[in-house]
Amino acid sequence: MGRSRGGLKTKIHALVDAEGRPIRIELTAGQAGDAPAAATLLADVRPGAAVVADKAYDTDGVRDFVQERGAWPNIPPRSIRKATFSFSRWVYRQRNLVERFFNRIKDARHRHPL
């Protein structure tokens, strides 16, 4: 758990397949950045895969890490980026599978409280 202005928080990072099923889940402190968790999260990425992530993962390190494994990073550039990268909005729409996964987790939490 990490401390933030709102109290103790935890972030959940998830890698899901094309069907929206979880492959790997990582927990980090709430105040920690998203990009440092990418190395362990993306360790199982296969060559030829498309890694679809949000802007929080837009760093040179994450892009290089994905490309070294033979995959394509489809990550929208942050507004502070000066360089341009190949980015497909059509492929990026598939990120809704990750959002659906998180919604299923939240739904299970509400149905089965501790």
Backbone as CSV, one residue per row, in Angstrom:
resi,resn,N_x,N_y,N_z,CA_x,CA_y,CA_z,C_x,C_y,C_z
1,MET,0.839,-1.179,0.000,0.000,0.000,0.000,0.878,1.233,0.000
2,GLY,0.469,2.206,-0.738,1.198,3.461,-0.786,0.367,4.588,-0.222
3,ARG,1.029,5.578,0.284,0.330,6.715,0.879,0.216,7.839,-0.137
4,SER,-0.973,8.404,-0.249,-1.202,9.561,-1.099,-2.006,10.576,-0.294
5,ARG,-2.388,11.669,-0.915,-3.155,12.687,-0.189,-4.480,12.139,0.312
6,GLY,-5.034,11.165,-0.397,-6.315,10.605,-0.007,-6.214,9.463,0.991
7,GLY,-5.007,9.060,1.356,-4.826,7.954,2.286,-4.035,6.832,1.640
8,LEU,-4.217,5.630,2.151,-3.493,4.472,1.615,-4.178,3.966,0.347
9,LYS,-3.401,3.790,-0.713,-3.935,3.355,-2.003,-3.055,2.260,-2.595
10,THR,-3.631,1.488,-3.494,-2.911,0.456,-4.235,-3.369,0.513,-5.681
11,LYS,-2.429,0.368,-6.614,-2.762,0.313,-8.036,-2.694,-1.133,-8.504
12,ILE,-3.591,-1.470,-9.404,-3.602,-2.791,-10.011,-3.243,-2.624,-11.486
13,HIS,-2.211,-3.310,-11.938,-1.806,-3.318,-13.340,-2.121,-4.707,-13.872
14,ALA,-2.707,-4.776,-15.064,-3.105,-6.079,-15.598,-2.684,-6.226,-17.051
15,LEU,-2.263,-7.426,-17.399,-2.003,-7.828,-18.778,-3.079,-8.840,-19.122
16,VAL,-3.858,-8.555,-20.165,-4.929,-9.473,-20.568,-4.691,-9.906,-22.008
17,ASP,-5.274,-11.051,-22.380,-5.141,-11.541,-23.743,-6.222,-10.912,-24.632
18,ALA,-6.319,-11.374,-25.866,-7.273,-10.811,-26.824,-8.724,-11.093,-26.454
19,GLU,-8.948,-12.012,-25.535,-10.294,-12.333,-25.074,-10.653,-11.584,-23.792
20,GLY,-9.709,-10.829,-23.238,-9.955,-10.102,-21.998,-9.686,-10.927,-20.754
21,ARG,-9.024,-12.081,-20.909,-8.700,-12.932,-19.764,-7.347,-12.518,-19.189
22,PRO,-7.212,-12.498,-17.872,-5.956,-12.039,-17.267,-4.808,-13.021,-17.511
23,ILE,-3.653,-12.466,-17.847,-2.426,-13.243,-17.992,-1.522,-12.992,-16.798
24,ARG,-1.395,-11.736,-16.418,-0.545,-11.363,-15.290,-1.128,-10.124,-14.616
25,ILE,-1.063,-10.095,-13.291,-1.541,-8.959,-12.506,-0.426,-8.538,-11.562
26,GLU,-0.184,-7.233,-11.479,0.828,-6.673,-10.579,0.167,-5.623,-9.689
27,LEU,0.565,-5.589,-8.444,0.110,-4.562,-7.513,1.280,-3.651,-7.185
28,THR,1.025,-2.333,-7.172,2.043,-1.370,-6.786,1.435,-0.369,-5.823
29,ALA,2.297,0.401,-5.185,1.837,1.447,-4.279,1.117,2.527,-5.082
30,GLY,0.179,3.195,-4.448,-0.629,4.206,-5.118,0.159,5.366,-5.679
31,GLN,1.240,5.764,-5.013,2.006,6.910,-5.484,3.050,6.518,-6.527
32,ALA,3.251,5.241,-6.762,4.257,4.775,-7.730,3.775,5.021,-9.151
33,GLY,4.711,5.250,-10.047,4.373,5.450,-11.448,3.948,4.152,-12.110
34,ASP,3.278,4.277,-13.242,2.796,3.091,-13.953,3.894,2.427,-14.781
35,ALA,4.749,3.211,-15.406,5.754,2.665,-16.321,6.749,1.718,-15.653
36,PRO,7.216,1.947,-14.418,8.158,0.988,-13.820,7.584,-0.421,-13.638
37,ALA,6.286,-0.553,-13.517,5.664,-1.875,-13.359,5.588,-2.626,-14.680
38,ALA,5.840,-1.941,-15.792,5.680,-2.553,-17.105,6.685,-3.670,-17.368
39,ALA,7.898,-3.568,-16.820,8.924,-4.579,-17.101,8.487,-5.967,-16.635
40,THR,7.988,-6.081,-15.431,7.545,-7.391,-14.942,6.215,-7.790,-15.573
41,LEU,5.372,-6.810,-15.836,4.058,-7.090,-16.404,4.165,-7.618,-17.833
42,LEU,5.095,-7.063,-18.611,5.210,-7.411,-20.022,6.283,-8.457,-20.306
43,ALA,6.770,-9.127,-19.298,7.838,-10.115,-19.480,7.407,-11.283,-20.369
44,ASP,6.129,-11.595,-20.416,5.640,-12.741,-21.189,5.095,-12.370,-22.562
45,VAL,5.334,-11.150,-23.024,4.819,-10.737,-24.323,5.521,-11.527,-25.422
46,ARG,4.732,-12.057,-26.341,5.266,-12.888,-27.413,5.562,-12.054,-28.658
47,PRO,6.507,-12.512,-29.476,6.793,-11.805,-30.730,5.555,-11.735,-31.616
48,GLY,5.377,-10.601,-32.262,4.239,-10.405,-33.148,2.999,-9.869,-32.458
49,ALA,3.024,-9.754,-31.150,1.864,-9.259,-30.405,1.774,-7.739,-30.509
50,ALA,0.588,-7.230,-30.323,0.378,-5.788,-30.242,0.098,-5.464,-28.783
51,VAL,0.937,-4.634,-28.194,0.748,-4.214,-26.800,-0.034,-2.911,-26.830
52,VAL,-1.252,-2.955,-26.330,-2.117,-1.787,-26.302,-2.174,-1.305,-24.861
53,ALA,-1.635,-0.102,-24.633,-1.578,0.453,-23.274,-1.987,1.914,-23.316
54,ASP,-2.305,2.470,-22.146,-2.686,3.872,-22.120,-1.455,4.777,-22.013
55,LYS,-1.691,6.080,-21.979,-0.611,7.068,-22.009,0.346,6.971,-20.825
56,ALA,-0.087,6.405,-19.736,0.780,6.298,-18.561,1.997,5.425,-18.843
57,TYR,1.904,4.545,-19.826,3.004,3.648,-20.167,3.837,4.173,-21.344
58,ASP,3.626,5.410,-21.746,4.348,5.992,-22.876,5.703,6.531,-22.426
59,THR,6.678,5.642,-22.350,8.063,6.024,-22.081,8.945,5.323,-23.098
60,ASP,10.131,5.871,-23.309,11.065,5.240,-24.238,11.442,3.842,-23.744
61,GLY,11.579,3.684,-22.427,11.940,2.386,-21.863,10.903,1.317,-22.149
62,VAL,9.634,1.645,-21.979,8.564,0.672,-22.234,8.508,0.342,-23.722
63,ARG,8.591,1.351,-24.564,8.551,1.118,-26.014,9.716,0.230,-26.455
64,ASP,10.920,0.519,-25.964,12.085,-0.298,-26.316,11.945,-1.722,-25.799
65,PHE,11.438,-1.872,-24.578,11.244,-3.185,-23.965,10.317,-4.049,-24.823
66,VAL,9.225,-3.460,-25.284,8.250,-4.190,-26.100,8.846,-4.528,-27.466
67,GLN,9.542,-3.577,-28.076,10.116,-3.817,-29.400,11.239,-4.845,-29.363
68,GLU,11.998,-4.905,-28.275,13.053,-5.917,-28.138,12.483,-7.331,-28.133
69,ARG,11.254,-7.468,-27.698,10.604,-8.775,-27.666,9.861,-9.078,-28.964
70,GLY,10.001,-8.213,-29.968,9.379,-8.451,-31.267,7.914,-8.095,-31.317
71,ALA,7.429,-7.333,-30.366,6.023,-6.924,-30.343,5.908,-5.465,-30.786
72,TRP,4.670,-5.022,-31.033,4.415,-3.659,-31.489,3.742,-2.875,-30.367
73,PRO,4.371,-1.796,-29.883,3.737,-0.984,-28.842,2.741,-0.009,-29.452
74,ASN,1.472,-0.227,-29.245,0.431,0.700,-29.701,-0.006,1.523,-28.489
75,ILE,0.776,2.539,-28.200,0.563,3.384,-27.023,0.408,4.807,-27.514
76,PRO,-0.680,5.502,-27.137,-0.823,6.882,-27.593,0.260,7.760,-26.974
77,PRO,0.811,8.693,-27.744,1.867,9.550,-27.201,1.314,10.560,-26.205
78,ARG,2.093,10.798,-25.160,1.718,11.844,-24.214,1.849,13.199,-24.898
79,SER,1.200,14.202,-24.361,1.209,15.521,-24.982,2.587,16.176,-24.958
80,ILE,3.487,15.742,-24.077,4.816,16.337,-23.997,5.797,15.699,-24.981
81,ARG,5.375,14.688,-25.722,6.233,13.994,-26.686,6.516,14.878,-27.884
82,LYS,7.772,14.915,-28.300,8.138,15.642,-29.515,8.268,14.680,-30.686
83,ALA,8.722,13.465,-30.420,8.859,12.454,-31.472,7.491,11.849,-31.782
84,THR,7.337,11.357,-32.987,6.088,10.687,-33.366,6.339,9.190,-33.480
85,PHE,5.316,8.418,-33.229,5.388,6.966,-33.277,4.194,6.449,-34.054
86,SER,4.325,5.245,-34.567,3.169,4.651,-35.237,2.132,4.308,-34.169
87,PHE,0.909,4.719,-34.433,-0.180,4.522,-33.481,-1.478,4.348,-34.251
88,SER,-2.205,3.293,-33.945,-3.466,3.018,-34.616,-4.620,3.222,-33.639
89,ARG,-5.470,4.177,-33.940,-6.646,4.408,-33.090,-7.596,3.215,-33.150
90,TRP,-7.671,2.559,-34.307,-8.558,1.413,-34.445,-8.108,0.274,-33.531
91,VAL,-6.815,-0.006,-33.490,-6.295,-1.055,-32.607,-6.444,-0.634,-31.148
92,TYR,-6.250,0.654,-30.868,-6.329,1.150,-29.488,-7.725,0.940,-28.898
93,ARG,-8.739,0.907,-29.736,-10.097,0.680,-29.225,-10.239,-0.688,-28.559
94,GLN,-9.343,-1.612,-28.866,-9.388,-2.937,-28.246,-8.996,-2.886,-26.769
95,ARG,-8.490,-1.743,-26.309,-8.121,-1.608,-24.895,-9.342,-1.722,-23.991
96,ASN,-10.526,-1.635,-24.563,-11.728,-1.789,-23.749,-11.785,-3.161,-23.091
97,LEU,-11.065,-4.143,-23.628,-11.020,-5.462,-22.989,-10.377,-5.382,-21.611
98,VAL,-9.367,-4.523,-21.476,-8.734,-4.329,-20.170,-9.726,-3.660,-19.227
99,GLU,-10.432,-2.652,-19.718,-11.416,-1.954,-18.886,-12.530,-2.908,-18.459
100,ARG,-12.948,-3.789,-19.349,-13.977,-4.776,-18.991,-13.471,-5.720,-17.897
101,PHE,-12.201,-6.091,-17.972,-11.609,-6.944,-16.943,-11.684,-6.261,-15.579
102,PHE,-11.299,-4.987,-15.528,-11.355,-4.259,-14.261,-12.792,-4.099,-13.769
103,ASN,-13.738,-3.937,-14.677,-15.144,-3.855,-14.264,-15.624,-5.171,-13.664
104,ARG,-15.154,-6.304,-14.210,-15.532,-7.601,-13.630,-14.965,-7.757,-12.219
105,ILE,-13.743,-7.278,-12.017,-13.151,-7.326,-10.672,-13.977,-6.489,-9.704
106,LYS,-14.333,-5.287,-10.127,-15.116,-4.399,-9.258,-16.490,-4.981,-8.975
107,ASP,-17.087,-5.611,-9.988,-18.403,-6.218,-9.787,-18.317,-7.357,-8.776
108,ALA,-17.277,-8.159,-8.859,-17.102,-9.260,-7.901,-16.900,-8.725,-6.498
109,ARG,-16.218,-7.602,-6.366,-16.004,-7.009,-5.048,-17.332,-6.586,-4.425
110,HIS,-18.232,-6.058,-5.242,-19.512,-5.608,-4.719,-20.449,-6.774,-4.395
111,ARG,-20.301,-7.875,-5.109,-21.179,-9.022,-4.867,-20.719,-9.862,-3.670
112,HIS,-19.414,-9.856,-3.413,-18.866,-10.693,-2.345,-18.008,-9.863,-1.396
113,PRO,-18.622,-9.024,-0.566,-17.802,-8.229,0.365,-17.163,-9.113,1.424
114,LEU,-16.050,-8.648,1.924,-15.349,-9.432,2.958,-16.064,-9.389,4.277
